[in-house]
Amino acid sequence: MKKPPYNSFKIVLAISLWSLCLCLIMTSCQNDNASNKDITTSLAITGNPAIDGLTKEIALQPNDAKLYAQRGALFYEEEGYDEAIQDLTKALSYDSTNVSYLHLLSDAYLDYYQSYNALTTLEKAANLYPKRIPTLLKLCEFQLILKKHDESINTVNNILKLEPLNPNAFFMLGLNFKELGNIDRAIGSFQTAVENDPDLVDAWINLGQLHAQKKSKLARHFFDNALKVEPENTNALHAKAVFLHDSNQLQEALSIYRQLNIIDPTYEDAFYNSGIIYLEMDSLKQAYNHFNLAAQTSPTFIMAYYYRGLTQEQQGKIAEAKKDYQQALNLDPEFERAAKALRNLR
């Protein structure tokens, strides 16, 4: 008996299977190419070895939240806020309750002028961890920054229910009262803060500034307490120098401004304020020198140019004065004092 001829159906089936295999191979290659393209994109070189190293690790471990968070933190340090926000959002997609990721994401949003997102991110953190003091302190700080004083004070009160003597909570309470113009309550809050933490420098500085507003000689005592904690704290030194200037203790104020410029040679306000004092003392050459240093240190310092022009004018150097007034106007076309001074010279 003859064997039946080879079934044509089997031939068609074999061809079909071969075609299917070929399609699968081609699709696989295309996917590999796409994958390689994605990896190539993710391996874009930034020039920062730490960031680029993390990018390579992410390409190998694309589901690792820690790697995205670490790279996001580095982008944040480099002020790459878009990239930081993307990375931290990705990290949270894998680890949605990580409080450190939420804190850093809120910072990135705030520094990127996305205040609503910053606040809602911190509110989410506070809802997840309603008894976590650092999160609540950060929340009341952001609420204060965004002028939501009632909410900020309410958050402080929640902290004090958990820790009745928390010095940072009283400090935040003092800042709220200070901004609201309630000076006595602000002083009371700052005082309680330093009673519970004598090393809280910013509270001492605020106490000094508020007492200075009240023309109280106690202000100096509070500035000195701040400087006992941190002798080279530039904010404390500056605040004390301003107080001494306002109290007509000019030489002592100048001494502190010189100290500030030794600590930080780029501290333009110390040069500028020294120039104002020398101008009040009719020491025009010294005033000019300090306004000049302020302008050189900060080329966009409008008032430094204006007052440098004023000292030039008072010394009879009219052409030089015009240039300085004009430079001040170049930086701020609506600066009326410079415009008026220039019109008078013309």
PyMOL commands that set and color helices and strands:
alter all, ss='L'
color gray80, all
select helices_A, chain A and resi 8-42+49-60+65-77+81-94+99-111+115-128+133-145+149-162+167-179+183-196+201-213+218-229+234-246+250-263+268-280+284-297+302-314+318-331+336-345
alter helices_A, ss='H'
color red, helices_A
deselect
rebuild
show_as cartoon
